[in-house]
Amino acid sequence: MSDELKKPDSRSVAFENEVGVLKFVRFFGHMRRAEISRAGWHGSSAESAEKMAARTIARMLEKGLLLPRQNSLGETSYVLTSRAAALLSNEYGLPTNAGYNIQGVAGPQFWHRTLATNYLLHTIEKGGEAFGEYAINHGWCPLSREDFTKHYGKVPDGLVLYPGESRGYRPGTVVADWVEVESSFKPPKERQKMLDVAWKVGMPLRGGDGASEIIFDRMVIVYSQDQNHRQAITQTARKQLRDRPLEVPEEVTNSVCLAAVELAKPLRWKGVTESTLTEALSEPARTSHVREGCKAGTFRGGLSR
């Protein structure tokens, strides 16, 4: 049998899986086993993916490649050790920092960042190129944090790139979804700022090298379906349309996606239902009070089984 037809031995497959997990954790900063199993083995059944992730994580803990840390839910999240950072930097040419000083694992941003990670994993499963806030902050995205701040006045929770042909654009075009996560009820001014960005859909992104070749195609607002963010967003959108009227409002509102995520407790991805802002605005306006100010790198494929 030729070398090309030989089945890889179990040790090489295991090592490839470990490196794949390292790359995912590097890109998102911190991940639980639930996210690692989705990222690495999304082509497998949930049960099989969980088993493979558990085995891989156990080996990596033994090798000193992952560091377990208690997160805000009282569960375990994993970050990279200095040994893992050196491996990715020296052997794979990927500038990497160890995760010892990441504050978001046990801080107030944990839920927000983890919900963003879960949605971005969903986009990877659909063939997107996803960049989370951690990747943006470390310069692994086509636009830097400074680019976003300078040109848009805010930094997204994620940016996802797709082939333009998948959205009806000419061949060779790249389009982007700007992802915002609503994990707490923001003041109206914060939602207003988000919709100010949404009013720029259809234009090339502004920023660093190559950014102008990417079309800003959609704003995606992600939230847990258990919370009434849809009502708050549509209230702000109605005011936005009064203050900044559009000749053809649907050209923008059709490109604003409301992504209601279904979660199992404490924070387990079950699925997402997407609708447009146009559809939300067509619903009768509610008069009930909306709470304000309450507390609340790039991958495409999976790993080997």
C-alpha positions as CSV (number, residue, x, y, z in Angstrom):
1,M,0.0,0.0,0.0
2,S,1.4,3.4,-0.9
3,D,2.2,6.0,1.7
4,E,-0.6,8.2,0.4
5,L,-3.2,5.5,1.2
6,K,-1.9,4.6,4.6
7,K,-4.2,5.6,7.4
8,P,-2.6,8.1,9.9
9,D,-1.6,6.5,13.1
10,S,-3.5,7.3,16.3
11,R,-0.7,9.4,17.8
12,S,-0.4,11.7,14.8
13,V,-4.2,12.2,14.7
14,A,-4.2,12.9,18.4
15,F,-1.4,15.5,18.0
16,E,-3.2,17.2,15.1
17,N,-6.3,17.4,17.2
18,E,-4.3,19.0,20.1
19,V,-2.8,21.6,17.8
20,G,-6.3,22.3,16.4
21,V,-7.6,22.9,19.8
22,L,-4.6,25.2,20.6
23,K,-5.4,27.3,17.5
24,F,-9.0,27.7,18.5
25,V,-8.2,28.7,22.1
26,R,-5.6,31.1,20.8
27,F,-8.1,32.7,18.6
28,F,-10.9,33.1,21.1
29,G,-8.8,33.6,24.3
30,H,-10.7,31.2,26.5
31,M,-13.1,28.3,25.8
32,R,-15.1,25.7,27.8
33,R,-15.2,22.1,26.7
34,A,-18.7,22.8,25.2
35,E,-17.2,25.3,22.8
36,I,-14.1,23.2,22.1
37,S,-16.2,20.2,21.1
38,R,-18.3,22.3,18.8
39,A,-15.2,23.9,17.2
40,G,-13.2,20.8,16.7
41,W,-15.7,18.2,15.9
42,H,-18.8,20.0,14.6
43,G,-19.3,17.3,12.0
44,S,-19.8,14.6,14.7
45,S,-22.7,13.9,16.9
46,A,-22.8,16.0,20.1
47,E,-22.1,12.9,22.2
48,S,-19.1,11.9,20.1
49,A,-17.8,15.5,20.0
50,E,-17.9,15.8,23.8
51,K,-16.0,12.5,24.2
52,M,-13.3,13.5,21.7
53,A,-13.0,16.9,23.3
54,A,-12.7,15.5,26.8
55,R,-10.0,13.0,25.8
56,T,-8.0,15.7,23.9
57,I,-8.3,18.2,26.8
58,A,-7.2,15.6,29.3
59,R,-4.0,14.9,27.3
60,M,-3.3,18.6,26.8
61,L,-3.7,19.2,30.6
62,E,-1.2,16.4,31.2
63,K,1.2,17.9,28.8
64,G,0.9,21.4,30.3
65,L,-0.6,23.0,27.2
66,L,-3.9,24.1,28.7
67,L,-4.6,25.8,32.0
68,P,-8.0,25.3,33.6
69,R,-9.6,28.3,35.2
70,Q,-13.0,28.7,37.0
71,N,-15.3,30.9,35.1
72,S,-18.2,33.1,36.1
73,L,-20.6,30.3,35.9
74,G,-18.6,28.1,38.3
75,E,-17.5,25.9,35.4
76,T,-14.1,25.3,33.9
77,S,-12.7,27.4,31.0
78,Y,-9.3,26.8,29.4
79,V,-6.6,29.2,28.4
80,L,-3.2,28.6,26.8
81,T,-0.1,28.1,28.9
82,S,3.3,29.6,28.1
83,R,4.3,26.2,26.7
84,A,1.4,26.2,24.3
85,A,2.1,29.8,23.2
86,A,5.7,28.9,22.5
87,L,4.6,25.9,20.4
88,L,2.3,27.9,18.3
89,S,4.7,30.8,17.9
90,N,7.9,28.8,17.2
91,E,6.5,25.8,15.3
92,Y,3.6,27.3,13.4
93,G,4.5,31.0,13.1
94,L,1.4,32.2,15.0
95,P,2.2,35.0,17.4
96,T,0.5,33.8,20.6
97,N,0.2,35.0,24.2
98,A,-0.3,32.8,27.2
99,G,-3.7,33.3,28.8
100,Y,-2.8,33.8,32.4
101,N,-3.8,37.4,32.5
102,I,-7.1,37.2,30.6
103,Q,-9.7,38.9,32.8
104,G,-12.8,37.9,31.0
105,V,-12.9,34.3,32.3
106,A,-14.2,35.2,35.8
107,G,-15.2,38.8,35.1
108,P,-18.5,40.4,34.1
109,Q,-17.8,40.0,30.4
110,F,-17.7,36.2,30.5
111,W,-21.3,35.7,29.5
112,H,-21.1,38.3,26.7
113,R,-17.8,36.9,25.3
114,T,-19.0,33.3,25.5
115,L,-22.3,34.0,23.8
116,A,-20.3,35.8,21.0
117,T,-18.0,32.8,20.7
118,N,-20.9,30.4,20.3
119,Y,-22.5,32.5,17.6
120,L,-19.2,32.8,15.8
121,L,-18.7,29.0,15.9
122,H,-22.2,28.8,14.3
123,T,-20.9,31.0,11.5
124,I,-17.8,28.9,11.0
125,E,-20.0,25.8,10.7
126,K,-21.8,27.7,7.8
127,G,-18.5,28.4,6.1
128,G,-17.7,31.8,7.4
129,E,-14.3,33.2,8.4
130,A,-14.9,34.4,12.0
131,F,-12.9,36.9,14.0
132,G,-14.0,37.5,17.6
133,E,-13.1,40.4,19.9
134,Y,-10.0,38.7,21.2
135,A,-8.7,38.2,17.7
136,I,-9.6,41.8,16.7
137,N,-7.7,43.1,19.8
138,H,-4.6,41.2,18.9
139,G,-4.5,42.3,15.3
140,W,-5.6,39.0,13.6
141,C,-8.5,40.6,11.7
142,P,-8.4,42.6,8.4
143,L,-9.4,45.7,10.4
144,S,-7.6,46.6,13.7
145,R,-9.3,47.9,16.8
146,E,-8.0,51.3,16.0
147,D,-9.5,51.1,12.5
148,F,-12.9,50.3,13.9
149,T,-12.7,53.0,16.5
150,K,-11.5,55.7,14.1
151,H,-14.1,55.0,11.3
152,Y,-17.1,53.6,13.2
153,G,-16.7,54.8,16.7
154,K,-17.0,51.3,18.2
155,V,-15.5,47.9,18.0
156,P,-17.7,44.9,17.0
157,D,-18.0,41.8,19.0
158,G,-17.2,39.8,15.9
159,L,-16.6,40.1,12.2
160,V,-17.5,37.3,9.8
161,L,-16.4,37.1,6.2
162,Y,-18.2,35.2,3.4
163,P,-17.7,34.8,-0.3
164,G,-19.7,37.5,-2.0
165,E,-21.2,35.0,-4.5
166,S,-23.1,33.4,-1.5
167,R,-24.9,36.7,-1.1
168,G,-25.5,37.5,-4.8
169,Y,-22.4,39.7,-5.3
170,R,-20.0,39.3,-8.2
171,P,-17.4,36.5,-8.1
172,G,-14.3,37.4,-6.1
173,T,-16.1,39.8,-3.8
174,V,-15.8,39.3,0.0
175,V,-18.7,40.4,2.2
176,A,-18.8,40.9,6.0
177,D,-21.2,40.5,8.8
178,W,-20.7,42.9,11.7
179,V,-21.7,41.1,14.9
180,E,-23.0,42.8,18.0
181,V,-24.0,40.8,21.1
182,E,-26.7,42.1,23.4
183,S,-26.2,40.3,26.7
184,S,-27.5,43.1,28.9
185,F,-30.0,45.9,28.4
186,K,-28.0,48.8,27.1
187,P,-28.9,52.5,27.4
188,P,-30.7,53.9,24.3
189,K,-27.5,55.8,23.3
190,E,-25.5,52.6,23.1
191,R,-28.1,51.0,20.8
192,Q,-28.2,54.2,18.8
193,K,-24.5,54.0,18.3
194,M,-24.9,50.4,17.1
195,L,-27.6,51.4,14.6
196,D,-25.5,54.4,13.4
197,V,-23.0,51.7,12.2
198,A,-25.8,49.7,10.7
199,W,-26.8,52.7,8.6
200,K,-23.5,52.2,6.7
201,V,-24.4,48.7,5.3
202,G,-23.7,48.2,1.6
203,M,-20.5,50.3,1.8
204,P,-16.9,49.0,1.7
205,L,-15.3,48.6,5.1
206,R,-12.9,51.4,6.0
207,G,-9.6,50.5,7.6
208,G,-6.3,48.8,7.0
209,D,-4.8,47.1,3.9
210,G,-7.4,45.2,1.9
211,A,-10.3,46.3,4.1
212,S,-11.8,48.5,1.4
213,E,-12.2,45.4,-0.7
214,I,-14.7,43.9,1.8
215,I,-18.3,45.0,1.6
216,F,-20.2,45.6,4.8
217,D,-23.2,43.4,4.0
218,R,-25.1,42.9,7.3
219,M,-25.3,43.9,10.9
220,V,-26.1,40.9,13.1
221,I,-27.4,41.6,16.6
222,V,-27.1,38.4,18.8
223,Y,-29.1,37.9,22.0
224,S,-30.6,35.2,24.1
225,Q,-34.3,34.6,23.1
226,D,-35.1,34.5,26.8
227,Q,-34.6,38.2,27.1
228,N,-36.7,40.9,25.5
229,H,-33.9,42.6,23.5
230,R,-36.0,42.5,20.3
231,Q,-38.5,45.0,21.7
232,A,-35.7,47.4,22.8
233,I,-33.9,47.2,19.5
234,T,-37.1,47.9,17.5
235,Q,-37.9,50.8,19.7
236,T,-34.5,52.3,19.1
237,A,-34.8,51.6,15.3
238,R,-38.1,53.4,15.1
239,K,-36.5,56.5,16.6
240,Q,-33.4,56.1,14.3
241,L,-35.7,56.1,11.3
242,R,-37.4,59.3,12.5
243,D,-34.1,61.0,13.3
244,R,-32.3,59.7,10.2
245,P,-34.9,58.9,7.6
246,L,-33.9,56.8,4.6
247,E,-35.3,57.1,1.1
248,V,-35.7,53.3,0.9
249,P,-35.6,52.1,4.6
250,E,-35.7,48.4,3.6
251,E,-32.2,48.7,2.0
252,V,-30.9,49.0,5.5
253,T,-33.5,47.2,7.6
254,N,-33.3,44.1,5.4
255,S,-29.6,44.0,6.1
256,V,-30.0,44.1,9.9
257,C,-30.4,40.6,11.3
258,L,-31.8,39.9,14.7
259,A,-30.3,36.5,15.9
260,A,-32.3,35.1,18.8
261,V,-30.2,32.3,20.3
262,E,-31.8,29.4,22.1
263,L,-29.7,28.3,25.1
264,A,-29.9,25.5,27.6
265,K,-28.8,26.3,31.1
266,P,-26.4,27.5,32.2
267,L,-25.1,28.6,28.7
268,R,-25.3,25.8,26.2
269,W,-25.9,26.5,22.5
270,K,-29.1,24.8,21.1
271,G,-29.7,26.9,18.0
272,V,-30.6,30.3,16.6
273,T,-33.5,31.9,14.8
274,E,-32.7,34.8,12.5
275,S,-35.1,37.5,11.2
276,T,-34.6,40.9,9.7
277,L,-35.2,44.3,11.3
278,T,-37.8,44.9,8.6
279,E,-39.8,41.9,9.9
280,A,-39.4,43.1,13.5
281,L,-40.6,46.7,12.6
282,S,-43.7,45.3,10.9
283,E,-44.8,43.9,14.2
284,P,-47.2,46.0,16.3
285,A,-45.3,48.4,18.6
286,R,-45.6,47.3,22.3
287,T,-46.3,49.9,25.0
288,S,-44.9,47.9,27.9
289,H,-41.9,49.3,29.7
290,V,-38.4,48.2,28.5
291,R,-35.8,48.0,31.2
292,E,-32.7,50.0,30.7
293,G,-29.2,49.8,32.2
294,C,-29.8,46.4,34.0
295,K,-26.8,44.3,34.9
296,A,-26.7,41.5,33.2
297,G,-6.9,33.9,13.2
298,T,-9.6,32.1,11.2
299,F,-11.0,28.6,11.2
300,R,-13.2,26.7,8.8
301,G,-13.0,22.9,9.5
302,G,-13.2,20.5,12.4
303,L,-10.7,18.1,13.9
304,S,-10.2,14.4,13.3
305,R,-12.2,11.8,15.1
